[in-house]
Amino acid sequence: MSYEEAVARVTAPGERFETTEVTVAGITTTVYAQAPTSLRDLFAPARQRGDAPFLVYEDEVWSFADVMAAVDGLGAALVERYGVGPGDRVAIAMRNYPEWVVSFAAITSVGAVSVSFNAWWSAAELEYALEDCGATVLIADQERVEGSRPACERLGVRTLAVRGDGAPPVGVDRWDDVVVPGTPLPEVAIAPHDDATILYTSGTTGRPKGAVSTHRAVIQSLLGFACRTAVERLRRPEEQPATSTVPVFILIVPLFHVTGCVPVMLSCFAGGLKLVIMYKWDPERALELIERERVTNFVGVPTQSWDLLESPRFADFDTSSLVSVGGGGAPAPPELVRRVASSFAQARPGIGYGMTETNAYGPQNSGTDYLTHPTSTGRATPILQIEVRDPDGRPLPTGERGEIWFAGPHLIRGYWKQPEATGETIVDGWLRSGDIGRIDEEGFVYVEDRAKDMVLRAGENVYCSEVEAAIYELPGVHEAAVFGVPHERLGEEVAAAVFPKAGRTVSAEEVQDHVRARLASYKVPSRVLVLDAPLPRNPAGKILKRELREAAG
């Protein structure tokens, strides 16, 4: 069955992913017709799952009944104790704990807006975000409670502490004193167009922006991922796990990041699946949990797949339960795709191309398609429109490079209190990704680079991901990043930073010779930094090329 035939089958009238058209912000948009109205409705079926395990954190196991009882108790406290009403912002600032999941569900179930704070933020960054979003309540773990106290006191933000040692600071409530599991959840009417979430962009340049999503946007994104799975089941049944296989996800990225929140956590919540939570990323610990909990789905950034495969103890653990190893956040080198395909008993490689602004949803690639198109991020599903446009916003012919634009019901409605930034990014219902890419005649999308990271060398465009893919083929390289640095004559020259594998050495000359043998001479890095520590990354796993550019001088 062709891709188009499978899409038509699963979206036909009466099917689970039947599509229809609605008006979103004045624009006619294709949506999944049977989508829940709100996240509150999305969570409702979890009440019927009883004692089935949902969240596994260290030695704790929270059943669906446990989670929903806590959701109800917190929802009641937010409304009755703190006076939270529809549209009010409630911030979450904590590591990956079960209480993060409970907080998100409770906040959105009472019509408030869940605001995800980066757990790595400094006190100044926490203060900026608290004031920017106008939070009325902050739910935080001990470290974030301490870091935010001056700001919360100045701004009058009520604080609820999670997993603190001893008595909390004056003016801070303890979770166990406030959340009474099983207290009835207050009745609140929520519309699809109501705000549900604010996720702050990574802020690698300047102040972070709060990306605002409605209930419809989050749910349509979630159904987009599920629709893609249904399409692949029809197209390639031989590549699907046995019907007896019960999906189990492992959470290896932060919940405050869109990948951890939507395609991982919410997919498990909506699908009745077990979610194994890691406190922080550690490849050996991940291998232990994969074996212990019979994990089937590993969703992270490419560097985490590398870390797993490169672990000295990889062969000591049973990874045969894995059926999918992949994620997104950055292009995956073709060599990694091949390694994943050959290193696990049944796991197939996969990748997705999404952003905070798309609720993580975008084209996806996996299985045979990924092996035959290893540099592509895949194809779209029905609710997603993709175009490649020139600098003036005009669509380009098939195969030509330009900026990738998205449209669909899964997009953010804009940036919180930033109409100018919203207008620059969202134009007539289309979102400018800021990424350079192309679409081939089969509909496969190729992300060549970030527009601002493209190196313009003496009038020639050098797409960093192409050079990075070549460097990753060098056996001694564990991590690599390519970026531009200023050059008096050329405008920019190509630079690279590499981090060798454990016990291996790599020289700048080796990297240059390796690339020179594979790519045009103007693409060979003229400067190569060989680092003795992993490349710097933000919490979402993206390499901070700005820091590398500064180090290169």
C-alpha positions as CSV (number, residue, x, y, z in Angstrom):
1,M,0.0,0.0,0.0
2,S,1.4,3.4,-0.9
3,Y,1.8,6.2,1.6
4,E,-1.1,8.2,0.0
5,E,-3.4,5.1,0.1
6,A,-2.6,4.4,3.7
7,V,-3.3,8.1,4.7
8,A,-6.6,8.0,2.8
9,R,-7.6,4.8,4.5
10,V,-7.0,5.9,8.1
11,T,-8.5,9.4,7.6
12,A,-11.7,8.2,5.9
13,P,-15.2,9.0,7.3
14,G,-15.9,7.0,10.4
15,E,-12.3,6.1,11.0
16,R,-10.4,7.1,14.2
17,F,-8.4,9.8,12.3
18,E,-11.3,11.1,10.2
19,T,-10.5,14.6,9.1
20,T,-12.8,17.7,8.7
21,E,-12.3,21.4,8.3
22,V,-12.8,24.1,11.0
23,T,-11.9,27.8,11.2
24,V,-8.9,28.5,13.4
25,A,-8.0,32.2,13.8
26,G,-10.0,33.0,10.7
27,I,-8.3,30.4,8.5
28,T,-9.9,27.2,7.2
29,T,-7.8,24.3,8.7
30,T,-7.9,20.5,8.4
31,V,-8.3,18.8,11.8
32,Y,-9.0,15.4,13.2
33,A,-12.8,15.3,13.6
34,Q,-12.9,13.0,16.6
35,A,-10.4,14.9,18.8
36,P,-11.2,15.5,22.4
37,T,-12.4,19.1,23.0
38,S,-9.8,19.8,25.7
39,L,-6.9,18.2,27.6
40,R,-9.4,17.6,30.5
41,D,-11.4,15.4,28.2
42,L,-8.2,13.8,26.9
43,F,-7.2,12.7,30.5
44,A,-10.7,11.4,31.3
45,P,-10.2,7.8,30.0
46,A,-7.3,7.4,32.5
47,R,-9.9,7.2,35.2
48,Q,-10.9,3.8,33.9
49,R,-7.5,2.3,33.9
50,G,-7.4,1.7,37.7
51,D,-4.3,0.1,39.1
52,A,-2.5,-0.3,35.8
53,P,1.0,1.2,36.2
54,F,1.5,4.6,34.6
55,L,4.6,6.3,36.1
56,V,7.7,4.5,37.2
57,Y,10.3,6.7,39.0
58,E,13.2,5.0,40.7
59,D,11.4,2.6,43.1
60,E,8.1,4.4,42.9
61,V,5.2,3.1,40.8
62,W,2.2,5.4,40.3
63,S,-0.9,3.7,38.9
64,F,-3.4,5.6,36.7
65,A,-5.7,5.7,39.7
66,D,-2.9,7.2,41.9
67,V,-2.2,9.9,39.3
68,M,-5.8,10.9,38.7
69,A,-6.6,11.1,42.4
70,A,-3.6,13.5,42.8
71,V,-4.7,15.4,39.7
72,D,-8.2,15.9,41.3
73,G,-6.7,16.9,44.6
74,L,-4.3,19.4,43.1
75,G,-7.0,20.8,40.8
76,A,-9.2,21.4,43.7
77,A,-6.4,23.1,45.7
78,L,-5.6,25.4,42.8
79,V,-9.2,26.6,42.5
80,E,-10.3,26.6,46.2
81,R,-7.1,27.5,48.0
82,Y,-5.2,29.6,45.5
83,G,-8.2,31.1,43.6
84,V,-6.9,30.0,40.2
85,G,-9.4,30.5,37.4
86,P,-9.6,29.9,33.6
87,G,-6.7,31.6,31.8
88,D,-4.6,32.1,34.9
89,R,-1.0,31.0,34.5
90,V,0.5,28.4,36.8
91,A,4.2,27.7,36.5
92,I,6.0,24.4,36.9
93,A,9.7,24.4,37.8
94,M,11.1,21.1,38.7
95,R,13.1,18.1,37.5
96,N,11.4,15.1,35.9
97,Y,9.2,13.9,38.8
98,P,5.8,12.3,38.8
99,E,4.4,15.5,40.4
100,W,5.4,17.3,37.1
101,V,2.9,15.1,35.2
102,V,0.2,15.6,37.9
103,S,0.7,19.3,37.9
104,F,0.4,19.7,34.2
105,A,-2.8,17.6,34.1
106,A,-4.4,19.4,37.0
107,I,-3.5,22.9,35.8
108,T,-5.0,22.3,32.3
109,S,-8.0,20.4,33.7
110,V,-9.2,23.5,35.6
111,G,-8.8,25.8,32.6
112,A,-5.6,27.4,33.7
113,V,-2.4,27.7,31.6
114,S,0.5,25.4,32.4
115,V,3.8,27.3,32.0
116,S,6.8,25.1,31.7
117,F,10.0,26.5,33.3
118,N,13.5,25.3,32.3
119,A,14.9,23.5,35.4
120,W,18.4,24.7,34.5
121,W,17.5,28.3,34.7
122,S,19.3,30.7,37.1
123,A,17.4,32.7,39.7
124,A,17.5,35.7,37.3
125,E,15.9,33.6,34.5
126,L,13.2,32.3,36.8
127,E,12.4,35.8,37.9
128,Y,12.2,37.0,34.3
129,A,9.8,34.2,33.3
130,L,7.6,34.5,36.5
131,E,7.1,38.2,35.7
132,D,6.8,37.7,32.0
133,C,4.0,35.2,32.2
134,G,2.3,36.7,35.2
135,A,2.1,33.5,37.1
136,T,-0.2,33.4,40.1
137,V,1.2,30.1,41.5
138,L,4.5,28.3,41.2
139,I,4.8,24.5,41.7
140,A,8.5,23.7,42.2
141,D,11.0,21.3,43.7
142,Q,13.3,22.3,46.5
143,E,16.1,23.7,44.4
144,R,13.7,25.8,42.3
145,V,11.8,26.9,45.4
146,E,15.0,28.3,46.9
147,G,16.1,30.0,43.7
148,S,12.8,31.7,43.1
149,R,11.9,32.9,46.7
150,P,13.0,36.6,46.2
151,A,11.1,36.8,42.9
152,C,8.0,35.1,44.2
153,E,7.9,37.4,47.3
154,R,8.4,40.5,45.2
155,L,5.8,39.5,42.6
156,G,3.3,38.0,45.1
157,V,3.4,34.5,43.5
158,R,2.1,31.7,45.7
159,T,4.4,28.7,45.9
160,L,3.8,25.0,46.3
161,A,6.8,22.8,47.2
162,V,7.4,19.3,45.9
163,R,9.7,16.8,47.5
164,G,11.4,19.2,49.9
165,D,13.5,18.1,52.9
166,G,12.2,19.3,56.1
167,A,10.0,22.4,56.6
168,P,9.7,24.7,53.5
169,P,10.5,28.4,53.7
170,V,8.0,30.7,55.3
171,G,5.2,31.4,52.9
172,V,5.7,28.2,50.9
173,D,3.1,25.3,51.1
174,R,4.1,21.6,51.2
175,W,2.5,19.4,48.5
176,D,1.4,16.8,51.1
177,D,-0.3,19.5,53.2
178,V,-2.3,20.9,50.3
179,V,-3.0,18.1,47.8
180,V,-5.7,15.8,49.1
181,P,-6.0,12.9,46.6
182,G,-9.5,12.2,45.5
183,T,-11.0,15.6,46.3
184,P,-13.5,16.2,43.5
185,L,-12.1,18.1,40.6
186,P,-14.0,21.4,40.1
187,E,-16.3,21.7,37.1
188,V,-14.9,24.0,34.5
189,A,-15.9,24.6,30.9
190,I,-13.0,24.6,28.5
191,A,-13.1,25.4,24.7
192,P,-10.7,24.1,22.1
193,H,-9.4,27.6,21.4
194,D,-8.6,28.4,25.1
195,D,-4.9,28.7,26.0
196,A,-3.5,25.5,27.5
197,T,0.3,25.8,27.7
198,I,3.2,28.2,27.5
199,L,6.6,26.7,26.7
200,Y,9.6,29.0,26.7
201,T,11.9,28.7,23.7
202,S,15.4,27.7,24.6
203,G,16.7,31.2,24.5
204,T,20.1,30.5,23.0
205,T,20.1,34.1,21.8
206,G,18.4,36.9,23.8
207,R,15.5,36.4,26.2
208,P,13.4,33.3,25.9
209,K,9.9,33.7,24.3
210,G,6.8,32.1,25.7
211,A,5.2,30.0,23.0
212,V,1.4,29.8,23.7
213,S,-0.6,26.8,22.6
214,T,-4.4,26.2,22.8
215,H,-6.0,22.9,23.8
216,R,-6.8,22.2,20.2
217,A,-3.1,22.7,19.1
218,V,-1.7,20.3,21.7
219,I,-4.3,17.6,21.0
220,Q,-4.1,17.9,17.3
221,S,-0.3,17.5,17.5
222,L,-0.7,14.4,19.7
223,L,-3.2,12.8,17.3
224,G,-0.8,13.6,14.4
225,F,1.8,11.3,16.0
226,A,-0.8,8.6,16.5
227,C,-2.1,9.0,12.9
228,R,1.4,8.5,11.6
229,T,1.7,5.3,13.6
230,A,-1.6,4.0,12.1
231,V,-0.4,4.9,8.6
232,E,2.8,2.9,9.0
233,R,0.9,-0.1,10.4
234,L,-1.0,-0.3,7.2
235,R,2.0,0.4,4.9
236,R,4.5,-1.9,6.5
237,P,2.9,-4.4,8.8
238,E,6.0,-6.6,8.6
239,E,8.0,-3.9,10.4
240,Q,5.5,-3.4,13.3
241,P,6.0,-5.0,16.7
242,A,4.0,-8.1,17.5
243,T,0.4,-7.4,18.6
244,S,1.3,-8.8,22.1
245,T,4.0,-6.1,22.6
246,V,2.8,-3.5,25.1
247,P,4.5,-0.2,24.5
248,V,6.6,1.2,27.3
249,F,8.3,4.6,26.9
250,I,11.3,5.9,28.7
251,L,11.5,9.6,29.5
252,I,15.1,10.7,28.8
253,V,14.5,14.4,27.9
254,P,13.1,17.1,30.2
255,L,9.3,17.4,30.6
256,F,9.7,21.1,30.3
257,H,10.8,20.5,26.7
258,V,8.1,20.0,24.1
259,T,9.3,16.5,23.1
260,G,9.2,15.2,26.7
261,C,5.8,16.8,27.3
262,V,3.8,16.1,24.1
263,P,4.9,13.0,22.1
264,V,6.3,11.2,25.1
265,M,4.3,12.0,28.3
266,L,1.0,12.9,26.7
267,S,1.1,10.0,24.4
268,C,1.5,7.7,27.4
269,F,-1.3,9.5,29.3
270,A,-3.7,9.3,26.4
271,G,-2.8,5.8,25.4
272,G,-2.7,4.1,28.8
273,L,1.0,3.3,28.5
274,K,3.7,3.0,31.1
275,L,6.2,5.8,31.3
276,V,9.6,5.2,32.9
277,I,11.0,8.5,34.2
278,M,14.7,9.2,34.5
279,Y,15.9,11.9,36.9
280,K,18.7,12.9,34.6
281,W,20.3,11.4,31.5
282,D,22.8,8.7,32.1
283,P,23.4,6.0,29.4
284,E,24.2,3.2,31.8
285,R,21.2,3.9,34.0
286,A,19.1,4.1,30.8
287,L,20.3,0.6,29.8
288,E,19.5,-0.7,33.3
289,L,15.9,0.6,33.1
290,I,15.4,-0.6,29.5
291,E,16.2,-4.1,30.6
292,R,14.3,-3.9,33.9
293,E,11.1,-2.3,32.6
294,R,11.2,-3.9,29.1
295,V,11.2,-0.5,27.5
296,T,10.0,-0.5,23.8
297,N,10.3,3.2,22.8
298,F,13.4,5.4,23.2
299,V,12.7,9.0,22.2
300,G,15.5,11.6,22.6
301,V,18.0,13.6,20.7
302,P,20.6,11.9,18.4
303,T,23.4,12.4,20.9
304,Q,21.5,10.2,23.4
305,S,21.3,7.4,20.9
306,W,25.0,7.8,20.3
307,D,25.7,7.7,24.1
308,L,23.6,4.5,24.4
309,L,25.5,2.7,21.6
310,E,28.9,4.0,22.7
311,S,28.4,2.9,26.3
312,P,31.2,0.5,27.4
313,R,28.4,-1.6,29.0
314,F,26.0,-1.7,26.1
315,A,26.5,-5.4,25.6
316,D,25.9,-6.1,29.3
317,F,22.2,-5.3,29.1
318,D,19.2,-6.9,27.3
319,T,17.9,-4.3,24.9
320,S,15.8,-6.7,22.9
321,S,12.5,-5.2,24.0
322,L,13.3,-1.9,22.1
323,V,11.2,-1.5,18.9
324,S,12.0,2.1,18.2
325,V,15.1,4.2,18.8
326,G,15.1,7.8,17.7
327,G,13.7,11.2,18.4
328,G,14.5,14.6,17.0
329,G,15.9,18.0,18.1
330,A,18.7,17.8,15.5
331,P,19.6,16.0,12.3
332,A,20.9,12.5,12.8
333,P,24.0,11.6,10.8
334,P,23.4,8.7,8.4
335,E,26.0,6.7,10.2
336,L,23.9,6.8,13.4
337,V,20.9,5.6,11.4
338,R,22.9,2.6,10.2
339,R,24.2,1.9,13.7
340,V,20.8,1.9,15.3
341,A,19.4,-0.4,12.5
342,S,22.3,-2.9,13.1
343,S,22.8,-2.8,16.8
344,F,19.5,-3.8,18.3
345,A,17.6,-7.1,18.0
346,Q,14.4,-5.5,16.6
347,A,14.5,-1.7,17.1
348,R,14.1,0.4,14.0
349,P,15.6,3.9,13.8
350,G,13.3,6.9,13.7
351,I,13.4,10.7,13.6
352,G,10.9,13.6,13.7
353,Y,11.2,17.2,12.8
354,G,9.2,19.5,15.1
355,M,9.7,22.6,17.2
356,T,8.3,24.2,20.3
357,E,6.2,26.2,17.9
358,T,4.7,23.1,16.3
359,N,4.1,21.2,19.6
360,A,6.9,18.9,18.4
361,Y,4.8,17.6,15.5
362,G,6.1,17.6,12.0
363,P,7.3,15.2,9.3
364,Q,8.5,11.8,10.6
365,N,10.8,9.1,9.2
366,S,11.3,5.6,10.4
367,G,12.0,2.0,9.4
368,T,12.7,1.2,5.8
369,D,12.0,4.8,4.7
370,Y,14.6,6.0,7.0
371,L,17.2,3.5,5.8
372,T,16.5,4.4,2.2
373,H,16.3,8.2,2.9
374,P,18.7,8.6,5.9
375,T,19.1,12.3,5.5
376,S,15.4,13.0,5.4
377,T,13.1,13.8,8.3
378,G,10.2,12.1,6.5
379,R,6.8,13.1,5.2
380,A,3.8,14.9,6.5
381,T,0.4,13.6,7.6
382,P,-3.0,15.2,6.7
383,I,-3.3,18.1,9.2
384,L,0.2,19.3,8.4
385,Q,1.0,21.5,5.4
386,I,4.6,22.2,4.4
387,E,6.1,24.5,1.9
388,V,9.6,25.6,1.0
389,R,9.7,29.3,0.2
390,D,12.2,31.9,-1.0
391,P,13.2,35.0,1.1
392,D,10.1,36.9,-0.2
393,G,7.8,34.2,1.0
394,R,7.0,32.7,-2.4
395,P,6.7,28.9,-2.7
396,L,9.6,27.3,-4.5
397,P,9.5,24.3,-7.0
398,T,10.0,20.8,-5.8
399,G,13.6,20.1,-4.9
400,E,14.8,23.7,-4.5
401,R,16.3,24.9,-1.2
402,G,14.6,27.6,0.8
403,E,13.0,28.3,4.2
404,I,10.6,25.6,5.5
405,W,7.1,26.9,6.4
406,F,4.4,25.0,8.3
407,A,0.6,25.4,8.6
408,G,-1.9,23.4,10.6
409,P,-4.0,23.3,13.8
410,H,-1.0,22.1,15.8
411,L,0.8,25.5,15.7
412,I,1.2,27.9,18.6
413,R,-1.2,30.8,18.4
414,G,1.7,33.2,19.1
415,Y,4.3,34.4,21.6
416,W,3.2,35.6,25.0
417,K,2.9,39.4,25.0
418,Q,5.2,39.7,21.9
419,P,3.0,40.7,18.9
420,E,6.0,41.8,16.8
421,A,7.8,38.5,17.3
422,T,4.5,36.7,16.6
423,G,4.0,38.6,13.4
424,E,7.5,37.9,12.2
425,T,7.1,34.1,12.8
426,I,3.4,33.5,11.9
427,V,2.3,35.0,8.6
428,D,-1.3,34.4,7.4
429,G,-1.5,31.2,9.4
430,W,1.9,29.9,8.2
431,L,4.8,29.5,10.6
432,R,8.3,30.3,9.4
433,S,10.6,27.6,10.8
434,G,13.9,29.5,10.3
435,D,15.2,26.2,8.9
436,I,16.7,25.7,5.4
437,G,15.5,22.7,3.5
438,R,13.9,21.1,0.5
439,I,11.1,18.6,-0.4
440,D,11.7,15.9,-3.0
441,E,9.2,14.5,-5.5
442,E,8.0,11.8,-3.1
443,G,7.2,14.4,-0.4
444,F,10.3,13.6,1.8
445,V,11.5,16.7,3.7
446,Y,15.2,17.4,4.1
447,V,16.3,19.9,6.7
448,E,19.7,21.2,5.5
449,D,20.4,23.7,8.3
450,R,19.3,26.6,10.4
451,A,19.2,29.7,8.2
452,K,21.3,31.7,10.6
453,D,23.9,28.8,10.9
454,M,24.4,28.3,7.2
455,V,28.0,29.3,6.3
456,L,28.3,31.7,3.4
457,R,31.8,31.2,2.2
458,A,32.9,33.5,-0.7
459,G,29.4,33.3,-2.1
460,E,29.0,29.5,-1.7
461,N,26.5,28.1,0.7
462,V,27.8,25.4,3.0
463,Y,25.1,23.5,4.8
464,C,26.6,22.5,8.2
465,S,24.6,19.2,8.6
466,E,26.2,17.9,5.4
467,V,29.7,18.4,6.7
468,E,28.7,17.1,10.2
469,A,27.4,13.9,8.6
470,A,30.8,13.4,6.9
471,I,32.7,14.0,10.1
472,Y,30.6,11.5,12.0
473,E,31.8,8.8,9.6
474,L,35.3,9.2,11.0
475,P,35.6,6.2,13.5
476,G,37.1,8.1,16.4
477,V,34.5,10.9,16.5
478,H,31.8,10.8,19.2
479,E,30.3,14.3,18.7
480,A,30.7,17.0,16.0
481,A,29.4,20.4,15.2
482,V,30.1,22.7,12.2
483,F,29.6,26.4,12.2
484,G,30.8,29.6,10.5
485,V,33.4,32.0,11.9
486,P,34.2,35.5,10.4
487,H,36.9,35.8,7.7
488,E,38.2,39.0,6.4
489,R,38.4,37.9,2.8
490,L,35.8,35.1,2.5
491,G,33.2,36.6,4.7
492,E,32.9,33.4,6.6
493,E,35.0,30.3,6.8
494,V,33.9,26.8,7.9
495,A,34.9,25.7,11.4
496,A,34.3,22.4,13.3
497,A,34.4,21.1,16.8
498,V,34.8,17.5,17.6
499,F,34.8,15.4,20.8
500,P,36.6,12.0,20.4
501,K,35.2,8.7,21.6
502,A,36.5,7.3,24.8
503,G,40.0,6.0,24.4
504,R,40.4,7.4,20.9
505,T,42.3,10.4,19.6
506,V,41.4,12.5,16.6
507,S,43.5,15.3,15.1
508,A,42.4,18.3,13.2
509,E,44.3,17.1,10.1
510,E,42.5,13.8,10.2
511,V,39.1,15.5,10.2
512,Q,40.1,17.8,7.3
513,D,41.5,15.0,5.2
514,H,38.4,12.9,5.9
515,V,36.0,15.6,4.8
516,R,38.2,16.6,1.8
517,A,37.9,13.0,0.5
518,R,34.1,13.2,0.6
519,L,33.1,16.8,-0.1
520,A,34.0,19.8,-2.2
521,S,37.1,21.6,-1.0
522,Y,35.2,24.8,0.1
523,K,33.3,22.6,2.6
524,V,36.4,21.4,4.4
525,P,36.7,23.1,7.8
526,S,39.7,25.4,7.9
527,R,39.6,25.4,11.7
528,V,39.0,22.3,13.8
529,L,38.7,22.4,17.6
530,V,39.4,19.0,19.2
531,L,37.7,19.2,22.6
532,D,38.4,17.1,25.8
533,A,34.8,17.4,26.9
534,P,31.4,16.9,25.3
535,L,30.0,19.7,23.1
536,P,28.0,22.3,25.0
537,R,24.2,21.8,24.8
538,N,21.1,23.5,26.0
539,P,18.5,21.4,28.1
540,A,16.7,20.4,24.9
541,G,19.9,18.7,23.7
542,K,20.8,21.2,21.0
543,I,24.4,22.1,20.5
544,L,25.2,25.7,21.4
545,K,27.1,26.7,18.3
546,R,27.3,30.3,19.6
547,E,29.6,29.1,22.4
548,L,31.8,27.1,20.0
549,R,32.0,30.1,17.6
550,E,33.3,32.2,20.4
551,A,35.8,29.6,21.4
552,A,37.1,29.4,17.9
553,G,37.8,33.1,18.0
